[in-house]
């Protein structure tokens, strides 16, 4: 996945360089590669802090959220994983996510809605799912890809916006024709590259969700807890008012780049980030 996205980045950088000024191709590409590597490294090592800050989550209090701590501690003992840092984010939706570059630097965050609406065994199933992501190193994949997808999107957006400020004067002759051709290709790539990368990311993310569900059952030995939690989420989504069922109408809604990290899709109209809840329940019921 990283190699695939990096190739798209190189192609996009090449076309943009040729469209604007072929003479500065190597300078532009070297600077772009250095900036992108720094961007990936910094984001990777601070992924947990970035994710927590982006949803305005607060550190969970052991006294106030005793059941939350007790369940995670029990699951870490059962799974052999280190105890992650626990956070709570303001949202009435039932949801959760895990982040961090490895199990030793992991965080788990749940919504206020999950703590209020889920019973003990249901919450345990959701938390086991997030610990499944941690144990399977899904966080590392999702973090890197989210960062790189964001990078491609940012570069494409900058290129498209820069067209508004270009003078339109590109000289004449064959060089002018070549630059116009590269400019057209650049616009097409800038529009299509983020879309292609996004859908490749989502196709793999759905497989990680099924895997984390299976791992959760292995940790709890009780698939019904996770099944009931998913049914409650499905019920929330089917309410006439979408304010209860999604984060998209809430004041502190998360970035769509973080959607694949959540236990359930936080955006009602962004269905491809997760497998259908019905299919997840169907697979769990066969365990």
Secondary structure, 3 states (H helix, E strand, C coil): CHHHHHHHHHHHHHHHHHHHCHHHHHHHHHHHHHHHHHHHHHHHHCHHHHHHHHCCCEECCCCCCHHHHHHHHHHHHHHCCCCCEEEEECCCCCCEEEECCCHHHCEEEEEHHHHHHCCHHHHHHHHHHHHHHHHCCHHHHHHHHHHHHHHHHHHHHHHHHHHHHCCCCCCCHHHHHHHHHHHHHHHHHHHHHHHHHHHHHHHHHHHHHHHHHHHHHHHHCCHHHHHHHHHHHHHHHCCCCHHHHCCCCCCCCCCHHHHHHECCCCCCCCHHHCCCHHHHHHHHHCC
